[in-house]
Amino acid sequence: MKKNVTLVLVLAVLFGLSNPVQAQKNELKGQISLSGAFALYPLAVKWAEEFKKLHPQVKIDVSGGGAGKGITDALAKVVDLGMVSREIHPEELKKGAWAIAVAKDAVVPTINAKNPKIKELLAKGITQAAATKVYVTGEYKTWGNVLGINSNIPIHLYNRSDACGAGETWAKYLGGKKQEELLGTGVFGDPGVASAIQKDPVGFGYNNIAYAYDLKTKRPNPGILVLPIDVNNNGKIDAAENFYGTSTQLISAIAQGKYPSPPARDLYLVSNGKPTNPVVVAFLKFILTEGQKYNVPNGYISLPKDKLSKGIAKLK
């Protein structure tokens, strides 16, 4: 018996626990549920995994479904936190939405790697005006229209069928439109659009970075390439605009403000009112501090220190 007591005391000293029994009682316990944006889903899963390593008695459930589902679930208190990949609407704030920015990423135009005009498209890119004529007005129906050449190769256009931050952000880039105004065949979810583009040599869609690039290789996923944006409208992709080879290059360009915003945007976690559950608060504090180191390796941009500080202050 004395040996057991001695062993507990030795372990307490080694791990800095003055009262191991009390420390065990104070161990963080509980459950956290998240749903919503496909854009934030992979990073939220990573945060959950790392947080559970620190607090093994906390259970975290993360599910996708789109930003629309995330904000709806959060306001209905179906989940603790909704993942939202767009700005929070004024009417949502009136209903009690409490939001905190946790990361940044971007929506990128995606095409099939075997597009018949792939060399020309990568060299010239697409302007905001041309993308608008494809996705909003429908004036451009061929890849020849986009490139300004004589070609009747059709564009098979894909859009998101679910209410999502990616669709809203892409529409906002195209002249301040709404997702409902975008043309194209509706496909559910980021993975769905990526799969459609992979199967269609003349397909044109949009995806979040995490679904356009492979997490391990940092290169575009098989069968997909990002269609560069001709930001300065000079009819070609200049060296300063050519940063799509890897997700690392693109993330760096976004952080430097070289990629337009939108379609670059902040990602949010939203709750109905300020969180009071200690487990949820601890998880959010983790995300805004130690959790930020997982952003870049997983294809996202870490937030600047001033924004992180404001987020932490909101939790107090």
GISUL-V698052 format. One record per residue. N is the residue number from 0. RES is the residue in one letter. PHI is phi in degrees with one decimal (999 if undefined). PSI is psi as a letter, one per 20 degrees, with the letter a starting at -180 (none if undefined). OMEGA is omega in whole degrees, -180 to 180 (NA if undefined). Layout:
BEGIN
N;RES;PHI;PSI;OMEGA + N;RES;PHI;PSI;OMEGA
END
This chain:
BEGIN
0;M;999;g;-179 + 1;K;-64.3;h;179 + 2;K;-63.0;h;180 + 3;N;-64.6;g;178 + 4;V;-62.8;g;180 + 5;T;-62.6;g;-180 + 6;L;-61.9;g;179 + 7;V;-61.0;g;-179 + 8;L;-65.9;h;179 + 9;V;-63.6;g;178 + 10;L;-62.6;h;179 + 11;A;-62.7;g;179 + 12;V;-67.5;g;-179 + 13;L;-60.2;h;-177 + 14;F;-99.6;j;175 + 15;G;71.7;k;-179 + 16;L;-105.2;o;180 + 17;S;-72.7;h;179 + 18;N;-141.0;n;-174 + 19;P;-60.9;h;179 + 20;V;-65.9;g;179 + 21;Q;-66.3;h;-180 + 22;A;-62.8;h;179 + 23;Q;-64.6;h;179 + 24;K;-66.9;h;-177 + 25;N;-86.8;i;179 + 26;E;-59.4;p;-177 + 27;L;-64.1;p;180 + 28;K;-133.4;q;175 + 29;G;143.7;a;-178 + 30;Q;-131.2;q;176 + 31;I;-134.4;p;178 + 32;S;-122.4;p;178 + 33;L;-132.2;q;173 + 34;S;-148.3;r;173 + 35;G;130.8;c;-166 + 36;A;-52.4;p;173 + 37;F;-62.4;h;-179 + 38;A;-59.4;h;-175 + 39;L;-95.2;i;-174 + 40;Y;-53.6;g;-177 + 41;P;-60.0;h;-179 + 42;L;-71.9;h;178 + 43;A;-62.8;h;177 + 44;V;-62.5;g;179 + 45;K;-64.5;g;177 + 46;W;-58.6;g;-179 + 47;A;-61.9;g;180 + 48;E;-60.6;g;-178 + 49;E;-71.6;h;180 + 50;F;-67.2;h;-180 + 51;K;-68.9;h;174 + 52;K;-66.2;h;179 + 53;L;-80.2;h;-176 + 54;H;-131.6;m;-174 + 55;P;-63.5;i;180 + 56;Q;-93.6;j;176 + 57;V;-104.2;p;177 + 58;K;-104.8;p;-179 + 59;I;-124.7;p;178 + 60;D;-111.5;p;-179 + 61;V;-122.0;p;178 + 62;S;-134.4;q;179 + 63;G;-86.3;b;179 + 64;G;132.2;i;180 + 65;G;102.7;q;-178 + 66;A;-60.6;h;179 + 67;G;-61.1;g;177 + 68;K;-66.9;h;-179 + 69;G;-60.9;g;-178 + 70;I;-70.4;h;179 + 71;T;-64.8;g;-180 + 72;D;-63.8;h;-179 + 73;A;-66.4;g;-178 + 74;L;-66.9;h;179 + 75;A;-84.4;i;-179 + 76;K;62.3;k;174 + 77;V;-74.5;h;176 + 78;V;-129.0;r;177 + 79;D;-73.6;g;-176 + 80;L;-136.3;p;175 + 81;G;-99.1;p;177 + 82;M;-91.7;p;-174 + 83;V;-129.2;p;-176 + 84;S;-106.8;l;178 + 85;R;-158.5;r;176 + 86;E;-68.9;q;-180 + 87;I;-81.7;p;-177 + 88;H;-74.1;q;179 + 89;P;-54.7;h;-179 + 90;E;-67.8;h;177 + 91;E;-72.8;h;176 + 92;L;-64.9;h;179 + 93;K;-64.8;h;180 + 94;K;-82.9;i;177 + 95;G;110.2;j;-180 + 96;A;-62.4;p;176 + 97;W;-115.8;o;-172 + 98;A;-120.9;q;177 + 99;I;-138.4;p;179 + 100;A;-72.4;p;-176 + 101;V;-126.7;i;-179 + 102;A;-168.1;r;177 + 103;K;-139.3;q;172 + 104;D;-150.3;b;-178 + 105;A;-154.3;q;171 + 106;V;-92.9;p;-179 + 107;V;-126.7;q;176 + 108;P;-72.5;p;-177 + 109;T;-121.7;q;179 + 110;I;-136.5;r;178 + 111;N;-74.9;p;-178 + 112;A;-66.0;i;-180 + 113;K;-105.5;k;175 + 114;N;-53.3;p;-178 + 115;P;-57.4;h;-180 + 116;K;-112.8;k;-173 + 117;I;-60.5;g;-179 + 118;K;-63.5;g;-180 + 119;E;-65.9;h;-178 + 120;L;-66.5;g;179 + 121;L;-70.0;h;-180 + 122;A;-79.0;h;-177 + 123;K;-96.7;h;-177 + 124;G;69.4;a;178 + 125;I;-135.1;p;178 + 126;T;-87.6;r;176 + 127;Q;-60.1;g;-179 + 128;A;-62.9;g;-179 + 129;A;-66.9;g;179 + 130;A;-62.2;h;178 + 131;T;-66.6;h;-180 + 132;K;-71.9;h;175 + 133;V;-83.1;g;-168 + 134;Y;-91.5;h;-174 + 135;V;-111.9;g;-176 + 136;T;-87.8;h;-179 + 137;G;77.3;j;-180 + 138;E;-65.4;h;-179 + 139;Y;-95.9;o;-178 + 140;K;-118.3;i;-179 + 141;T;-128.2;r;176 + 142;W;-70.7;h;174 + 143;G;-65.2;h;176 + 144;N;-58.7;g;-178 + 145;V;-63.2;g;-176 + 146;L;-86.0;i;-177 + 147;G;72.6;k;-180 + 148;I;-128.2;r;-180 + 149;N;-86.0;n;178 + 150;S;-153.1;p;-179 + 151;N;-102.5;j;179 + 152;I;-64.9;o;-173 + 153;P;-72.8;q;171 + 154;I;-99.7;p;172 + 155;H;-96.4;o;-170 + 156;L;-93.3;p;179 + 157;Y;-121.7;q;-178 + 158;N;-131.9;r;177 + 159;R;-86.8;p;178 + 160;S;-86.5;i;-180 + 161;D;-96.4;q;176 + 162;A;-65.5;o;-171 + 163;C;-143.7;q;178 + 164;G;-68.0;h;180 + 165;A;-62.2;g;179 + 166;G;-63.5;g;-180 + 167;E;-67.1;h;180 + 168;T;-68.0;g;179 + 169;W;-64.3;g;178 + 170;A;-65.1;h;179 + 171;K;-64.0;h;177 + 172;Y;-64.4;h;-178 + 173;L;-88.0;l;174 + 174;G;86.0;k;177 + 175;G;69.7;k;-179 + 176;K;-84.6;r;176 + 177;K;-111.0;q;-178 + 178;Q;-55.3;h;-178 + 179;E;-63.9;i;-178 + 180;E;-88.7;i;-179 + 181;L;-78.3;q;178 + 182;L;-88.4;r;175 + 183;G;119.3;r;177 + 184;T;-71.6;p;-178 + 185;G;-74.7;p;178 + 186;V;-131.0;p;-177 + 187;F;-80.1;p;170 + 188;G;76.4;q;176 + 189;D;-58.4;g;179 + 190;P;-59.7;h;180 + 191;G;-65.2;g;179 + 192;V;-65.1;g;179 + 193;A;-59.1;g;180 + 194;S;-65.3;g;179 + 195;A;-62.9;g;180 + 196;I;-66.5;g;180 + 197;Q;-60.4;h;-176 + 198;K;-91.9;i;-172 + 199;D;-121.1;o;-177 + 200;P;-58.0;h;180 + 201;V;-110.9;j;-180 + 202;G;-72.6;q;178 + 203;F;-142.3;p;180 + 204;G;-146.3;a;176 + 205;Y;-145.2;q;-178 + 206;N;-142.7;q;169 + 207;N;-76.9;q;-175 + 208;I;-53.5;g;-175 + 209;A;-62.4;i;-179 + 210;Y;-108.0;i;177 + 211;A;-91.3;h;-177 + 212;Y;-119.3;q;176 + 213;D;-79.2;p;-175 + 214;L;-63.2;h;-176 + 215;K;-81.8;g;-176 + 216;T;-82.3;i;-176 + 217;K;69.8;j;180 + 218;R;-97.7;r;-179 + 219;P;-54.4;q;177 + 220;N;-61.2;q;-178 + 221;P;-52.0;p;177 + 222;G;84.6;i;-177 + 223;I;-121.1;q;170 + 224;L;-135.6;q;175 + 225;V;-84.6;p;177 + 226;L;-80.5;o;-176 + 227;P;-60.6;q;176 + 228;I;-96.2;p;176 + 229;D;-81.3;n;-173 + 230;V;-65.3;h;-176 + 231;N;-91.6;j;173 + 232;N;56.8;k;-180 + 233;N;-102.5;j;175 + 234;G;83.0;j;178 + 235;K;-156.9;r;177 + 236;I;-91.2;o;179 + 237;D;-71.7;r;180 + 238;A;-56.4;h;-178 + 239;A;-71.8;i;180 + 240;E;-101.9;i;-174 + 241;N;-96.9;n;-176 + 242;F;-134.8;k;-175 + 243;Y;-107.8;j;-176 + 244;G;-60.4;h;178 + 245;T;-137.8;q;177 + 246;S;-65.2;h;178 + 247;T;-62.2;g;178 + 248;Q;-63.0;g;-178 + 249;L;-64.8;g;180 + 250;I;-60.3;g;178 + 251;S;-62.9;g;180 + 252;A;-64.5;g;178 + 253;I;-64.1;g;180 + 254;A;-61.5;h;180 + 255;Q;-88.6;i;179 + 256;G;78.9;j;-180 + 257;K;-80.7;h;179 + 258;Y;-98.9;p;-175 + 259;P;-61.0;q;179 + 260;S;-130.7;o;-10 + 261;P;-63.8;r;17 + 262;P;-89.3;j;168 + 263;A;-71.2;q;-177 + 264;R;-163.5;r;174 + 265;D;-80.6;q;176 + 266;L;-113.0;q;-172 + 267;Y;-125.8;q;164 + 268;L;-110.6;p;-172 + 269;V;-126.6;q;174 + 270;S;-131.5;r;175 + 271;N;-87.5;n;-175 + 272;G;81.1;r;180 + 273;K;-63.4;p;-178 + 274;P;-60.9;p;177 + 275;T;-119.8;i;178 + 276;N;-63.9;o;-178 + 277;P;-55.5;h;180 + 278;V;-67.8;g;179 + 279;V;-65.3;g;179 + 280;V;-61.6;g;180 + 281;A;-63.2;h;179 + 282;F;-65.1;g;179 + 283;L;-65.2;g;178 + 284;K;-63.5;h;177 + 285;F;-60.7;g;-179 + 286;I;-60.6;g;-177 + 287;L;-80.3;i;-179 + 288;T;-119.9;e;-177 + 289;E;-61.2;h;-177 + 290;G;-64.1;h;-179 + 291;Q;-64.3;h;-179 + 292;K;-69.5;i;179 + 293;Y;-91.9;i;-177 + 294;N;-63.5;f;-175 + 295;V;-61.1;g;179 + 296;P;-59.5;h;-179 + 297;N;-104.1;j;173 + 298;G;90.6;k;-180 + 299;Y;-126.7;r;179 + 300;I;-107.3;p;176 + 301;S;-73.0;q;180 + 302;L;-79.1;q;176 + 303;P;-64.3;q;-175 + 304;K;-58.4;h;-178 + 305;D;-65.3;h;179 + 306;K;-70.6;h;177 + 307;L;-64.7;g;179 + 308;S;-63.6;h;178 + 309;K;-64.8;h;179 + 310;G;-65.1;g;179 + 311;I;-63.8;h;180 + 312;A;-65.4;h;179 + 313;K;-64.5;h;-177 + 314;L;-80.1;i;-176 + 315;K;-78.8;none;NA
END
